[in-house]
Amino acid sequence: MNNKAKKIIGLYSALVFIFLASYPVWADRLESDSYVVTFGNFNVTSGEKSSASYNVTDTVGQVANGPYGAYGSSTYFVGGGFQYIYQIDSFAFTISDVSVELGEIIPNTHSSASHDLTITSRGAGGYIIYAYEDHPLRHTNNSTDIPDTACDAASCTISNAEVWTNTSIPGFGFNMTGNDVPSDFTDSTYFRPFADDESGDPMQIVMSSSNIANARTSTVTYKAGVDVTQSSGNYQTNISYVAVPGY
């Protein structure tokens, strides 16, 4: 009886060993051209939660808080229990219309048109959007310009908006309303000239925030006016917007 029991146990053990050995365990490095996952997430739950009034990310359930190892100087690093690296979502910047038409400009009147800038930047350092023009509004035969506005009191600059409502004062400028715009755009009557790349002006900040941005939107309104001495014809320029995320 004892001999039989020993044989049965021995056979059972051998079968278990063969069964387990038939399934090798594989490990892989999680990486692509744009990311490397240096540690996994072993817990009860984790992720991003939100409601109408908050957004929060969490990890729950780990019984042995880290860190273990040393990132960059040892063969492993485990950040158990805490989010050592916040999830960075996509960065996006859109312009609602990339061709803005001011239409026919009649002397001693102002013509305007608008479009929207929208940015999403999930980096902890927020974002900045810069702007500049290639040159003032220029006749297509390159013979003459509509000068950049100086506003009603001849006091607005590329960094300071002032009131521009007097239609007898010609020029080209812009106003901004919406999220994260400079505070000197007090209302829709305040304008600035664009930074002129041709003249060597530095880019100007038109939107900025030190916080995470989710679909932050502003409206840019362009305005131009001419006097009776302005040559007739088509005028144009290019406005460049440079969106820079912060991390």
trRosetta pair geometry for C-beta under 8 A, 3 or more apart (Angstrom, degrees):
i j d omega theta_ij theta_ji phi_ij phi_ji
1 4 5.8 -55 -151 35 29 110
1 5 6.4 28 152 -19 64 106
2 5 5.6 -54 -149 35 34 112
2 6 6.4 35 154 -20 66 105
3 6 5.8 -55 -151 35 32 111
3 7 6.5 31 153 -19 65 106
4 7 5.7 -57 -150 35 32 111
4 8 6.3 31 155 -18 67 106
5 8 5.8 -55 -147 36 31 110
5 9 6.3 29 157 -16 66 108
6 9 5.9 -57 -146 39 30 109
6 10 6.1 31 155 -20 64 109
7 10 5.7 -56 -146 38 29 112
7 11 6.3 28 157 -17 65 106
8 11 5.9 -56 -148 37 30 109
8 12 6.2 30 154 -19 65 108
9 12 5.6 -54 -145 37 31 113
9 13 6.3 33 155 -20 64 106
10 13 5.8 -54 -148 35 30 111
10 14 6.5 30 154 -19 63 106
11 14 5.7 -56 -150 36 32 112
11 15 6.4 32 153 -20 65 105
12 15 5.8 -54 -149 34 31 111
12 16 6.5 31 153 -18 64 105
13 16 5.8 -55 -150 36 32 111
13 17 6.3 33 153 -20 65 106
14 17 5.6 -54 -149 35 32 113
14 18 6.4 30 154 -17 66 105
15 18 5.8 -54 -147 38 32 109
15 19 6.1 35 153 -22 65 107
16 19 5.6 -54 -145 36 30 114
16 20 6.3 24 159 -13 65 107
17 20 6.1 -59 -147 39 27 105
17 21 6.1 22 158 -16 64 114
18 21 5.8 -60 -141 41 28 109
18 22 6.4 34 158 -32 63 106
19 22 6.1 -58 -157 21 26 113
19 23 8.0 0 156 -1 57 104
20 23 6.8 -76 -165 39 37 95
29 36 7.5 -26 169 -148 99 94
30 36 7.1 122 93 -163 67 48
30 37 3.7 -15 91 44 124 117
31 35 6.6 -156 -142 99 56 57
31 36 4.3 -1 -108 -109 104 73
31 37 6.9 -143 -68 19 58 68
32 35 5.7 30 44 44 91 77
37 40 7.1 53 153 -80 120 59
38 71 6.9 64 143 -132 152 106
38 77 6.1 10 145 60 116 113
39 77 5.9 -98 -54 95 127 78
39 78 5.6 153 -141 -115 138 47
39 79 5.8 141 76 18 155 86
41 46 5.4 -85 171 29 139 158
41 59 6.7 -133 -158 -119 108 122
42 62 6.8 94 94 -104 75 105
42 80 7.2 -30 57 -119 98 97
43 46 5.6 85 66 -41 130 107
43 59 5.1 127 11 -176 174 95
43 60 6.0 129 159 69 123 42
43 61 4.5 130 -176 65 80 98
43 62 4.7 -59 -103 -51 98 89
43 81 7.7 138 -92 -92 124 41
44 60 5.0 -62 64 103 107 87
44 61 2.7 121 -4 -36 107 161
44 62 7.9 -138 -2 -40 79 52
45 58 7.7 28 106 98 90 101
45 59 7.7 177 93 -150 49 42
45 60 4.8 3 57 50 86 112
45 61 6.5 97 16 -5 64 126
46 57 7.7 29 -179 178 79 84
46 58 6.4 -145 -135 99 58 56
46 59 4.3 -2 -104 -106 109 70
46 60 6.8 -174 -73 16 59 71
46 83 8.0 143 -155 -79 119 104
47 57 6.8 -121 127 -141 26 76
47 58 7.3 -10 53 53 48 70
48 55 6.9 -7 -173 -171 99 92
48 56 7.4 163 -153 88 56 37
48 57 4.9 -31 -97 -94 69 86
48 87 6.9 -91 -58 50 119 147
49 55 7.5 163 88 -154 49 46
49 56 5.3 -15 63 65 94 86
49 57 7.5 161 17 -92 70 34
49 58 7.0 -4 6 11 113 109
50 54 6.7 -159 -142 97 56 55
50 55 4.5 -5 -105 -106 100 72
50 56 7.4 167 -80 21 54 60
51 54 5.7 27 45 44 91 78
57 83 6.2 59 115 -68 116 168
57 86 7.0 132 53 -143 151 83
57 87 6.4 176 -115 17 159 112
58 83 7.7 -120 -133 -31 19 125
59 62 6.5 8 141 -7 114 117
59 81 6.6 169 100 -167 127 23
59 82 6.8 -166 45 -108 129 11
59 83 6.0 159 -12 -54 112 84
62 65 6.5 111 109 -81 113 57
62 80 5.1 -173 176 176 147 90
62 81 4.2 -135 83 -82 132 71
64 80 5.7 5 94 123 75 152
64 81 7.2 -138 92 -43 36 121
65 80 5.7 -173 -144 103 27 89
65 81 3.5 -61 -115 37 75 166
65 82 6.7 56 -152 -22 101 96
66 78 5.0 -156 -97 109 146 80
66 79 5.0 -154 76 -146 141 25
66 80 3.7 115 -25 34 102 77
66 81 5.9 172 15 26 71 98
66 82 7.0 -123 57 27 86 95
66 84 8.0 -54 87 -45 121 129
67 71 7.7 -60 -176 -25 148 98
67 77 6.5 -14 -173 -168 117 85
67 78 6.5 158 -158 83 64 54
67 79 5.1 -25 -104 -105 94 60
67 80 7.3 144 -112 24 39 69
67 84 6.9 55 -79 -78 118 146
68 76 7.5 -11 113 113 92 105
68 77 7.2 157 84 -156 57 39
68 78 4.3 3 52 52 103 104
68 80 6.7 25 0 5 106 112
69 74 4.8 -145 -164 81 89 134
69 75 7.4 -102 -141 65 128 51
69 76 4.4 -124 -95 94 160 72
69 77 4.3 -136 95 -94 120 45
69 78 6.0 97 19 10 112 72
70 73 4.5 -31 112 62 121 100
70 74 4.5 100 47 -1 84 110
70 77 6.5 -79 92 -93 11 100
71 74 7.9 -35 -55 39 13 84
71 77 4.0 35 -78 -92 74 163
72 77 7.9 29 -4 -48 55 141
74 77 7.0 127 66 -62 100 77
79 82 6.1 -89 165 69 95 81
79 83 7.7 65 133 -144 130 15
79 84 3.8 -98 -147 -6 154 132
79 85 7.6 140 33 0 169 83
83 86 6.0 67 143 -89 121 55
83 87 7.9 -61 -163 -19 130 77
86 124 6.6 98 52 -53 148 115
87 122 7.8 -36 113 144 72 138
88 122 5.5 153 -159 98 55 106
88 123 5.9 24 -138 -88 113 67
88 247 7.2 4 -117 -123 145 110
89 120 7.7 -58 107 149 114 113
89 122 3.9 79 45 0 89 163
90 120 6.9 38 95 105 81 119
90 122 7.2 71 50 7 33 121
91 120 6.8 -177 -146 95 34 72
91 121 5.3 28 -127 -112 88 70
91 122 7.2 -126 -75 20 65 77
91 123 7.3 4 -81 -17 113 104
91 245 4.9 -77 -121 -56 141 145
92 118 7.9 -12 117 115 98 90
92 119 7.0 170 92 -151 59 45
92 120 4.5 20 48 47 96 103
92 121 8.0 -149 37 -62 51 57
93 117 7.5 -13 -168 -171 88 88
93 118 7.3 164 -152 88 43 53
93 119 4.9 0 -107 -108 79 84
93 120 7.8 -150 -65 30 48 60
93 129 7.4 151 -137 -101 132 114
93 241 7.7 -158 161 119 130 116
93 243 3.9 -180 -91 20 160 167
94 117 7.6 161 85 -155 50 45
94 118 4.9 -9 59 60 95 99
94 119 7.8 -173 23 -75 62 45
95 98 5.5 90 98 -79 124 78
95 115 6.3 45 178 135 84 130
95 116 7.4 166 -154 86 45 51
95 117 5.9 -16 -103 -103 71 67
95 118 8.0 -175 -77 23 28 73
95 241 6.7 143 -74 38 127 143
96 115 4.7 -167 63 -171 98 91
96 116 4.1 57 -15 46 131 88
96 117 7.8 -106 -6 -60 86 29
96 118 7.4 80 -52 -7 88 107
97 100 6.1 106 110 -76 112 74
97 115 4.2 -133 45 -111 95 130
100 113 4.9 159 -177 107 98 127
100 114 7.8 -170 -135 65 125 3
100 115 5.8 -115 -84 -18 114 120
100 222 5.9 103 135 21 147 142
101 113 6.1 136 74 -77 46 169
102 105 6.4 8 129 -58 116 106
102 111 4.7 99 171 117 93 117
102 112 7.0 -24 -135 -111 87 11
102 113 5.4 -132 -94 0 52 117
102 222 6.5 -94 -83 108 107 115
102 224 5.3 22 -166 28 160 122
103 111 5.5 -143 65 -166 94 136
103 113 7.3 137 -5 -53 93 120
104 111 7.2 -178 86 -92 37 153
105 109 7.1 -171 -167 79 62 92
105 111 4.6 -113 -98 4 80 133
105 224 5.7 -62 -101 105 146 106
105 225 6.7 -175 -167 -122 119 32
105 226 5.3 95 129 6 123 111
106 109 4.6 32 72 30 93 126
106 111 7.8 114 17 -49 68 110
106 226 8.0 -160 113 54 16 98
107 226 5.6 -73 -100 97 63 85
107 227 5.6 48 -147 -170 102 25
107 228 4.6 59 -150 -76 162 59
107 230 6.9 174 -92 31 95 108
108 167 5.4 71 175 130 58 102
108 168 5.5 1 -128 -97 88 62
108 225 7.5 43 -120 -172 11 111
108 227 6.9 57 -56 -122 71 57
108 228 7.5 2 -25 -46 100 85
109 167 5.5 -8 -114 -166 28 129
109 225 6.6 -160 93 -127 34 96
110 167 5.4 -120 -21 -117 91 86
110 223 5.3 5 -179 -172 115 109
110 224 7.0 156 -154 78 69 31
110 225 4.4 -48 -96 -70 70 111
111 223 7.1 159 81 -150 40 59
111 224 5.6 -20 60 62 90 83
111 225 7.2 153 13 -80 69 58
112 221 5.6 13 -177 177 121 99
112 222 6.3 165 -150 85 66 51
112 223 4.3 -21 -94 -96 97 80
112 224 7.7 161 -82 17 52 61
113 221 7.4 172 88 -151 25 63
113 222 5.6 -12 61 56 74 100
114 219 5.4 11 -176 180 126 103
114 220 6.3 163 -150 84 72 48
114 221 4.4 -30 -91 -97 100 70
114 222 7.2 177 -85 14 44 70
115 219 7.4 -180 97 -148 22 67
115 220 6.1 -11 62 57 68 94
116 178 7.7 116 -137 -73 89 165
116 217 5.5 -4 -174 -168 117 105
116 218 6.9 160 -153 82 68 38
116 219 5.4 -39 -97 -97 73 66
116 220 7.5 164 -102 15 22 76
117 129 6.5 117 162 177 148 169
117 206 7.7 86 26 113 165 121
117 207 6.4 -154 102 -18 137 148
117 217 6.9 161 83 -149 50 54
117 218 5.2 -6 55 57 98 88
117 219 7.9 -175 18 -85 73 20
117 220 6.3 58 -17 -19 106 110
117 241 6.6 -157 -115 -158 131 163
118 215 5.9 -13 -170 -155 110 63
118 216 7.0 159 -151 78 56 42
118 217 4.6 -13 -99 -97 84 87
119 127 5.9 -152 149 106 143 162
119 129 6.5 -146 -50 -56 149 125
119 207 6.9 159 10 113 138 145
119 213 5.5 12 108 124 95 143
119 215 7.8 161 74 -125 32 19
119 216 5.4 -23 61 59 83 93
119 217 8.0 169 18 -78 61 45
119 243 5.8 -178 -112 -140 126 136
120 213 5.9 -161 -135 108 32 85
120 214 5.6 29 -128 -132 93 39
120 215 5.5 4 -74 -53 101 51
120 216 7.5 152 -81 13 47 74
121 126 6.7 69 99 179 129 31
121 127 4.0 124 27 -52 165 128
121 212 6.9 -151 98 -152 66 51
121 213 4.5 38 42 44 84 107
121 243 7.8 -159 -63 169 126 111
121 245 4.5 -177 -145 -118 121 97
121 246 7.4 69 154 30 137 67
122 212 5.4 22 -140 -148 47 108
122 213 7.7 -114 -66 51 40 56
122 214 7.6 50 -84 -77 82 80
123 126 7.2 -78 87 13 87 17
123 127 7.5 113 52 -63 105 81
123 212 7.2 174 64 -106 30 76
123 245 4.9 105 16 167 136 110
123 246 5.4 -175 106 86 125 48
123 247 4.2 -82 -157 -90 132 66
124 212 6.9 -29 -105 -63 38 92
124 246 7.5 -88 84 113 48 89
124 247 6.6 66 40 -155 77 42
125 210 7.0 -62 -173 -154 45 64
125 245 7.3 102 74 156 100 66
125 246 2.5 -114 115 136 108 101
125 247 5.2 -53 12 0 121 11
126 208 7.1 62 142 178 127 68
126 209 4.5 -147 -155 103 121 65
126 210 4.2 -119 -24 -140 148 17
126 211 5.4 50 -93 31 102 26
126 212 7.1 -105 -92 -58 55 25
126 213 6.6 79 -150 -29 64 103
126 245 7.9 -173 109 -159 32 56
126 246 4.8 14 59 43 60 128
127 207 7.6 2 106 115 102 97
127 208 6.9 -150 98 -136 58 52
127 209 6.2 21 46 50 76 82
127 213 5.6 -58 15 6 125 140
127 243 6.5 -4 -178 -172 122 87
127 244 6.5 156 -160 83 70 51
127 245 5.2 -38 -102 -112 92 49
127 246 5.9 -150 -75 4 36 87
128 205 5.9 -63 -164 -127 105 107
128 207 7.4 158 -159 91 39 61
128 208 4.5 6 -114 -109 72 100
128 243 7.7 170 89 -151 45 45
128 244 5.0 -8 60 58 87 103
128 246 7.3 72 -9 -41 86 108
129 205 7.2 105 75 -156 52 62
129 206 5.5 -60 101 65 99 87
129 207 4.1 24 37 52 118 97
129 208 6.9 -146 25 -64 66 62
129 241 5.8 -4 -176 -174 106 100
129 242 6.9 156 -158 78 54 46
129 243 4.9 -16 -103 -99 85 72
129 244 7.5 176 -84 18 36 70
130 203 3.8 35 175 152 128 130
130 204 6.6 140 -156 70 74 32
130 205 6.0 -49 -99 -93 66 49
130 206 7.0 115 -143 9 19 88
130 241 7.1 157 81 -157 48 49
130 242 4.4 -11 58 57 100 102
130 244 7.2 32 -5 -5 102 112
131 194 6.5 -91 130 -141 106 98
131 195 6.8 141 101 28 67 104
131 203 6.6 143 59 -165 26 89
131 204 5.8 -34 61 66 80 85
131 206 4.6 33 -4 -19 122 135
131 239 6.3 -2 -167 -179 104 98
131 240 6.8 162 -149 85 53 53
131 241 5.2 -17 -96 -101 82 69
131 242 7.5 -171 -73 18 34 75
132 194 6.3 123 -153 167 35 101
132 195 4.3 -59 -114 84 85 104
132 196 7.3 175 -168 -79 91 7
132 197 4.9 91 148 -52 127 97
132 201 6.8 173 -134 89 111 103
132 203 4.8 -89 -41 -111 116 73
132 204 6.8 132 -76 14 72 79
132 239 7.5 174 90 -152 31 60
132 240 5.6 -10 60 56 78 97
133 136 7.0 73 120 -80 145 29
133 148 8.0 175 42 -90 149 119
133 194 3.9 87 -18 109 112 141
133 195 6.9 163 18 76 73 50
133 196 5.8 -26 68 -107 98 55
133 197 6.6 -149 87 4 44 89
133 237 5.2 18 -169 149 111 136
133 238 6.9 144 -156 81 61 48
133 239 5.3 -34 -97 -98 73 69
133 240 7.7 165 -97 15 23 75
134 197 5.6 -44 -130 48 32 122
134 198 6.4 55 154 -40 54 100
134 237 5.5 -167 49 -169 94 87
134 238 4.5 53 -15 51 122 93
134 239 8.0 -108 -6 -69 76 31
134 240 7.5 92 -52 -17 76 104
135 138 5.7 20 103 -35 119 128
135 145 7.2 -106 148 -112 102 130
135 196 6.4 51 -126 -156 40 96
135 197 7.2 -77 -57 58 56 81
135 198 4.2 35 -93 -15 90 143
135 237 5.7 -143 68 -125 63 114
136 145 4.3 71 88 -175 123 128
136 146 6.1 -154 157 74 109 57
136 147 5.8 -42 -146 -132 159 29
136 148 5.2 -121 -104 -42 107 79
136 172 6.0 140 -159 42 84 133
136 196 6.7 -16 -46 -113 73 123
136 237 6.5 -129 136 -69 18 147
137 145 6.3 127 78 -165 55 73
137 146 4.0 -7 73 47 116 109
137 172 4.7 149 -9 -66 116 157
137 224 6.1 38 -24 -119 164 139
137 235 4.2 51 164 153 101 123
137 236 6.8 57 -148 -26 72 3
137 237 5.3 -102 -93 -15 45 113
138 142 6.3 11 163 -114 121 52
138 144 7.6 168 -151 94 62 35
138 145 5.1 -35 -99 -102 69 80
138 146 7.9 -133 -68 18 29 71
138 235 6.1 158 71 -152 20 81
138 236 6.7 -46 58 62 71 52
138 237 6.1 99 9 -73 87 88
139 142 6.5 -125 81 -28 82 10
139 143 5.1 -37 75 47 140 80
139 144 4.9 50 -6 54 129 72
139 145 7.3 -118 -4 -75 79 34
139 231 6.1 -7 -85 86 147 124
139 233 5.1 50 -144 89 102 134
139 234 7.2 106 -151 76 56 48
139 235 5.6 -42 -82 -94 43 78
140 233 6.4 -135 27 156 92 115
140 234 4.7 20 -18 80 123 100
140 235 7.2 -133 -31 -91 71 28
140 236 6.5 45 -78 16 85 107
141 233 6.9 -58 6 -178 104 162
143 231 6.6 -28 95 61 120 170
144 230 7.4 170 129 -155 139 68
144 231 5.0 120 40 22 147 127
145 235 7.8 106 -145 -143 45 120
146 170 6.6 -118 -158 163 91 112
146 171 6.9 139 158 -145 90 21
146 172 5.2 95 111 -36 110 113
146 224 5.9 40 137 -159 156 114
146 226 6.0 -81 -117 -87 113 94
146 230 6.7 26 -96 -137 86 135
146 235 5.7 46 -5 -169 115 164
147 170 7.0 88 45 109 91 100
147 171 5.6 -50 90 -114 78 74
147 172 7.2 -177 99 15 31 88
148 171 6.0 23 150 -164 23 99
148 172 5.6 -65 -112 63 48 84
148 173 6.6 91 -170 -74 73 79
148 193 3.5 68 169 -144 118 130
148 194 6.6 -127 -124 39 125 69
148 196 6.6 -114 -37 -58 147 120
149 156 6.6 6 115 69 96 130
149 164 5.7 18 174 -122 144 155
149 169 7.4 78 -143 134 92 106
149 170 8.0 -142 -100 124 75 41
149 171 3.1 117 -88 132 66 141
149 172 6.0 -153 -27 57 86 26
149 173 3.6 -56 28 -33 131 122
149 191 5.9 3 89 118 152 130
149 192 7.9 146 72 147 109 17
149 193 5.2 -172 53 -74 68 88
149 223 7.7 23 -44 87 148 98
150 154 4.3 12 138 -133 126 59
150 155 7.1 83 169 1 84 26
150 156 6.2 160 -174 47 36 81
150 169 7.7 -106 60 179 81 124
150 171 6.5 -154 8 -93 59 154
150 193 7.4 -5 -74 -37 42 125
151 154 6.8 -163 68 -65 69 17
151 155 6.2 -63 69 51 119 62
151 156 3.7 91 -11 -3 131 119
151 161 7.8 130 -78 -172 147 51
151 162 4.1 123 129 81 168 106
151 163 6.2 114 -176 76 116 39
151 164 4.1 -104 -128 -71 72 97
151 169 7.5 40 165 126 17 150
151 171 7.9 -86 -49 66 34 161
151 173 7.3 32 -67 -38 78 172
151 191 5.9 171 -92 67 100 96
152 162 7.0 -130 37 130 80 107
152 163 5.2 -24 19 100 126 88
152 164 5.6 -176 -28 -108 79 45
152 165 6.4 -8 -60 36 130 67
152 166 4.8 114 -113 2 97 116
152 169 6.2 -175 -104 8 51 160
153 156 7.9 108 60 -24 82 76
153 162 6.0 -98 43 161 104 146
153 163 7.3 64 -4 56 101 89
155 160 7.6 -61 140 109 80 123
155 162 5.1 96 81 -55 91 166
156 160 6.0 -154 -146 100 55 76
156 161 5.8 9 -136 -146 116 31
156 162 3.8 -137 -67 24 94 100
156 164 6.9 -51 -7 -48 150 113
156 173 7.2 40 108 -132 146 152
156 190 8.0 157 -107 -169 131 73
156 191 6.2 30 -168 91 173 69
156 192 5.5 -150 169 -113 117 51
156 193 6.7 136 114 -7 104 81
157 160 4.7 42 43 39 92 93
157 192 7.0 -20 89 -145 32 94
157 193 7.2 -52 -162 38 25 99
158 192 6.1 91 -134 173 29 116
158 193 5.9 -61 -79 80 69 82
158 194 6.9 26 -121 161 97 18
158 195 4.6 81 -153 -77 143 72
158 196 7.9 -124 -79 -3 134 71
158 201 5.9 138 -46 -171 168 139
158 204 4.9 -142 163 -71 100 138
159 184 7.9 95 150 18 52 157
159 192 7.6 120 -9 -139 8 138
159 204 6.2 -155 -80 -131 68 111
160 184 5.5 -127 -144 -161 51 163
160 192 7.0 145 77 -107 29 106
161 175 7.3 93 -145 -117 139 68
161 182 7.2 143 -8 96 117 121
161 184 4.3 147 32 127 92 102
161 185 5.1 61 27 -81 166 58
161 186 7.3 -164 95 1 119 77
161 190 4.0 75 142 160 120 105
161 191 5.9 165 -150 75 95 13
161 192 4.6 -76 -88 -51 78 90
162 190 6.3 -154 121 -141 4 81
162 191 7.2 -40 63 56 53 63
163 189 5.0 4 -135 135 82 109
163 190 6.0 -49 -81 -91 47 62
163 191 7.9 56 -165 17 15 81
164 169 7.0 -118 -152 87 88 129
164 171 7.5 -90 -154 68 140 130
164 173 6.3 86 36 57 169 147
164 189 6.9 176 48 173 50 67
164 190 7.5 92 12 -143 81 23
164 191 4.2 -43 25 31 131 125
164 223 7.3 160 106 88 126 143
165 189 5.3 -20 -58 -150 110 110
166 169 4.6 62 92 3 106 110
167 225 6.1 -162 -156 -135 61 147
168 227 7.3 48 -170 -102 61 98
169 225 6.8 74 91 84 50 140
170 224 8.0 12 -169 178 75 65
170 225 4.7 -141 -126 104 53 83
170 226 4.9 46 -129 -122 125 26
170 227 4.9 -96 -38 -24 129 83
170 230 6.9 163 -135 -54 157 131
171 193 7.3 -84 175 -90 120 102
171 224 7.2 -134 104 -139 39 55
171 225 6.2 14 38 51 56 88
172 193 7.2 75 88 -129 67 82
172 194 7.7 -35 119 9 99 103
172 222 7.5 -5 -169 -174 85 94
172 223 7.4 175 -146 91 45 51
172 224 4.6 -1 -103 -105 80 90
172 237 7.9 108 146 16 160 139
173 191 4.0 85 121 163 134 121
173 192 5.8 173 -164 84 109 29
173 193 5.1 -74 -104 -85 93 48
173 194 7.3 -178 -130 -21 50 70
173 222 7.7 172 96 -151 32 55
173 223 5.9 -15 65 61 74 91
174 191 6.3 144 69 -150 22 86
174 192 6.3 -29 61 61 75 77
174 194 6.4 57 4 -62 118 90
174 220 5.7 -12 -171 -171 126 93
174 221 6.4 151 -158 79 68 49
174 222 5.3 -31 -99 -99 88 57
174 223 7.1 160 -95 16 35 77
175 185 6.1 128 -164 -143 71 114
175 188 5.9 78 154 -153 155 52
175 189 7.7 121 -108 54 144 4
175 190 6.1 120 -124 80 101 58
175 191 5.1 -65 -65 -93 84 71
175 192 7.9 136 -87 14 43 72
175 220 7.6 150 77 -159 47 46
175 221 4.5 -12 58 59 96 106
175 223 7.0 37 -6 -8 101 118
176 181 4.2 -174 126 -147 121 140
176 182 7.0 83 63 34 135 82
176 185 4.8 -101 61 -82 80 172
176 206 6.1 168 -75 -169 157 94
176 207 7.8 -152 -172 -66 148 83
176 218 5.5 8 -170 170 103 126
176 219 6.9 158 -151 79 54 52
176 220 5.7 -18 -99 -102 82 63
176 221 7.5 -170 -76 19 33 76
177 181 6.6 -111 -127 14 10 159
177 185 6.7 -142 -74 139 53 130
177 188 6.6 -19 -53 -83 130 80
177 218 6.6 165 85 -160 36 78
177 219 5.1 -8 60 54 88 101
177 221 7.6 30 5 -9 99 111
178 181 5.9 92 63 -26 70 120
178 216 7.9 125 147 168 105 74
178 217 5.5 -92 -172 112 138 63
178 218 3.4 177 72 -119 128 54
178 219 5.2 130 -32 5 125 72
179 207 7.3 45 101 -144 76 116
179 209 7.9 -26 156 -51 98 134
179 216 4.1 -135 113 -167 148 90
179 217 5.7 84 17 52 116 42
179 218 5.7 -118 50 -62 65 80
180 207 4.7 66 107 -164 106 84
180 208 5.9 -164 172 59 109 31
180 209 4.6 -70 -120 -50 133 105
180 213 7.4 -29 -34 -112 157 125
180 216 5.5 28 5 170 128 140
180 218 6.8 -101 61 -53 76 121
181 185 5.4 -39 133 44 124 138
181 206 6.8 -25 -135 171 79 62
181 207 5.9 -41 -90 -97 55 72
181 218 5.1 123 -63 -128 109 139
182 185 5.7 99 77 -3 80 96
182 205 6.7 119 -67 101 111 91
182 206 7.0 -74 -14 -136 104 36
183 186 7.8 36 161 -79 59 61
184 190 6.7 -158 142 163 70 143
184 192 7.7 76 101 -61 122 117
185 190 5.1 176 -139 89 48 122
185 192 7.9 -74 -77 -16 92 106
186 189 7.9 -30 75 59 95 83
186 190 5.0 106 33 -27 80 147
187 190 6.1 108 53 -1 52 101
188 221 7.2 30 -150 32 90 157
191 223 6.4 -79 -109 44 144 126
192 204 7.5 -160 137 151 147 165
193 196 7.6 -19 145 -40 115 98
194 204 7.3 -152 -157 26 52 130
194 239 6.4 -113 -124 -118 156 102
195 201 3.9 -159 -166 119 81 126
195 202 6.3 -78 -152 85 142 39
195 203 5.7 166 76 -128 159 27
195 204 4.4 171 -32 -17 120 100
196 199 4.1 41 100 23 118 110
196 200 7.8 10 95 34 82 38
196 201 4.8 90 48 7 60 125
197 200 7.6 50 -173 -71 34 19
197 201 6.8 -82 -72 51 30 82
197 240 7.9 38 -41 25 141 123
201 204 7.7 -16 147 -39 117 96
203 242 6.5 -32 -152 33 158 129
205 208 5.3 -9 -177 -34 124 127
206 218 7.5 -170 144 89 94 155
206 220 7.4 11 176 -93 141 116
206 241 7.3 -74 48 -126 137 99
207 216 7.2 152 -179 121 132 121
207 218 5.5 -158 -86 -1 123 144
209 213 5.7 123 62 -72 138 111
209 216 6.8 -171 -5 -83 146 174
210 246 7.5 -43 -134 68 54 155
213 216 4.5 -63 -163 -6 110 124
224 235 7.8 177 -173 86 160 137
226 230 3.7 -67 -171 15 122 161
227 230 5.9 126 57 -21 56 98
